């Protein structure tokens, strides 16, 4: 679990995020959503230690990350996996060498031990035949899966994903969402996802915070978001008239089902 309390960060006397508090639960997909410029990327950079917040606290399972010294933060970062927006693969390295890179950097494992771990994570992301391929030979979805494999190769307790579905078609996006969800659940990881993808919000958004102009505007789940009365959130999620109409129809459908269930209960208990 990651907890943040009253986080504030600014640049050149301009506040970018202000007084943001939230809890990111273990074993769940925690989403940060919001329009460009809302502060969600700055918030994620503060969470992983790429930026130092001006005020507030970030706590990883009881450890105050903001109070750690440089060496202590390096140790903590070994527990963190990161999936970058563009996957950030090394073009000159094969798939297996890309995934082995963190093992080379942070472990003293033997070559055989590293190879075994690479094989395990490639199998986990369904790329067991891609060891010797290079990034230029991979589709966008395959690159994302290699990025996920590299992010989990050190068995992280915390996984951060920056726009994991950026540049992918809807079908491939669903595959990536399902994979991230499965890994989060299977390994009981605290996963934090920065996304614009509304399919991700609805499919895997177990805990969602909506950022607006540097502040947390709303918090809830994908089951609650459709009933939100927050006008800014609704304008962001249901941006087109078509989606707004679809939301209204879905709400009527749900309300009708609830009413029918109540009528059935009355009939059965009469």
N, C-alpha and C positions, 0 to 999 in steps of 0.2 A: 504493500500500500504506500502511496505517495500522498502526502498532505502539503498543501501550500496555504500560507496565511498572510494576507495583506501584502501581496507582492506588488512592488512598484518599480518601474524602470523607465528612464527617459534618456534622451540624447539632445545635447545642445539646448538645455533648458526647456525642451519639449517633452512632456510626459506621454509615453506610448502605452504603457499599461499601468493601471492604478487600482490599488486596494483589491486585488483579486485573491479570493480564497476558494479552495475546492479540495475534494478528496478523490483520488484515482484508485479504484479498488483492485485488489489482486484477483486474478482469474477472470477479469472482465475486460471488454474492449471499451476504453474510455476515449471519447471523441471530443476534440476541440474544433468548433466550427465558427464561421464568421466571414464576412466580406473581406476583400483585400484591404489592408490597412487597419484591420480591427485589433491587431496586436497578438493574434494567435501564434504567429511564427516567433515573435520576440519572447512570448511566454514559454514556448517549447525550448528555445535556446537557453533560457534561464534554468529550466528544469534539468537540462543535461549538462549545465555548467559552461556552455559556450559564452554566455553572458552572465555578469554578476548583477543581481538585482540591487537596486538602490535602497530598498527597504523590504522587510518581510522575511519569512522563513520558508525553507523547503526541507521537508523531512522524509527520508526514505526508511520506512519501517523502524521508526524511532531514532534514527541517526539524523542529526541536523546537518544537512549537506552544506548549508550556507556558512556554517562555522568551521568547516574542515579546512586544514591547510592544504597547500598544493600537492604534497605527497599523498595525503589521505584522500584527496579527491581523485587522484590517479588510480588508487586502489578501488575506490567506489565505482569509477567508470568501467572497470573490468566486469562489473555486474550488469552493465548497460549494453543492450544491443541497439543499433541504429539502422533503420532502413531509410536511405536518402531518396529525395524526390526523383532524381534521375538515375537511381541505383548506384551511381558512382563506382562502377567497375573499372578496373585497370585494363585498358584495351590491349596492352602487350602481354597480358597474362591469360592463361587458360582459365576455364571455369574453376577447376580444382585448385589452381594456384591462387585465384582470387579469394576463395573460401578459406584456404590455408593461411592466408596472410595474417589474420589476427592470432592464430595459433603460433606462428613464427614470432610475432611481436611480443606476446604476453605469456607464453608457456615454455616450459623446458621439456615438453614431450618429445619422444623419439619420432623419427620419420614414420614408422609403422603406426604409432598411436595417432599421429596427426591424420594419416591417410584413412585410418578406420573412422575417425570422427567426421572427416569430409564425406566419406561414403554414406555415413548415417544421415547426415543432414540433407545430402542430395536426394537420397531415397525418400526422406520426409517431405520434400517439396516436389516429388515426382519428376526428378531430373536425373535418374540413375544412369542414363546413357549419355550424359552431356559433359562428362569429366574433361575431355580433351578439346572441347569446342572453345572458340574465342567469342568475346562479346559481339563482334561484328556478324557472327553467324547465328545469333539468337534473335528471336522475336521480342517485342516489348514485354509481353507477359513472361517469357522465359527469363529475361533480364531481371524482372522484379522478383521472380522466384529464387534466382541466384542471390540477389540482394538479401532476401529473407534468410536463405541458408547461411550466408556469411554473418548476418545479424545474430543468429542463434547458435553459431558454432561454439561459442564460449559458455554455453548454458547460462544465459543471462537471467537475472531475476526481474529485469525491467526491459521493456521493448518499446522503442519510440519509432513511429512511422510518419514520415513527412510526405503527405500527398501520395500514398501508395498506389493510387489508381490514375495518377496523372498520365495522360497520353494513351490510355488504354481504351479499347472498345467496351461496351457495356457487358458483354458476355465474359470477357477476360477479367474485367473488374470484379464480377461476382466470384470468379474462381479465386482471385487474390484475397477478397474479403473472407471467403470461406476458409482459406488456408490460414490467414492471420487469426481468425476466430478459433480454429481447431488447435493451433499451436498455443494460443493463450490459455485455452481450457486444459489441454493435455498436460502442459508443463506448469500450470498455475502461475503464469507470468502476469505482472502488472503492465498492461499494454496501453500506451497513450498514442492516439492517432490524430494528426492534424489533417483535416480534409475539407474539400469543397463538394465532394461527391454525395449527393442526396440519396443515392442508392445505398451507399455505405451507412448513412445515418439510419435509414429504415431497416437495413438488414442486420447490422451488427452493433448499433449504437445503444449498448446497455446502459451507459452513463454518458451524458452529453452536456457540455457547457457551451453556451453560445456567447461569443464575444462581440461587443459593439462599442466602437470608439474607445478601446482600451479597458473596458470594464466588463465584468461578467453580467450579462443581461438576463440569462435564464439557465436553469439546470434541471435535467430530468432524463427520462429514458425514451427510446424510440416508440414505446407504447403510449407515452404521455404527450409526446410532441404534437401529435395530430389534434389533441384537444386544447393545446395552448391558446390562451387569449392574449398573448404578447404580440402586439401588432408588428413590431420590428422583426421578431422572429418569424412570424407568418409571412411577412413580405419577403424575407430572405429565403425561406424554405419553399414557399409556394409563389414563386416570382411571377409566373404567367397566369393569365385568366383561366387557361385550361387546367392547370394544377390546382388553382383555387376552387374551380368547379368540382374537380375530382375529390378534393378534400371534403367539400360540403356533402357530396354524394356518399362518401365513405362514412362520414359522421352520421348521416341519416340512416345508413344501412346498419351501423353498430347500435344506434339508439333503438331502431326497430327490432333488432335481435334481442337486446336487453328487455324491451317491453314484452316481446313474445315469450321470453324465458320466464318473466314474472307471471304472465298469464298462465303459462303451463304449470308453474309452481302452485298458483292459486287453484287451478283445476285439480291437480293431484292431491292437494291438501284439503279440498272441500269435502 
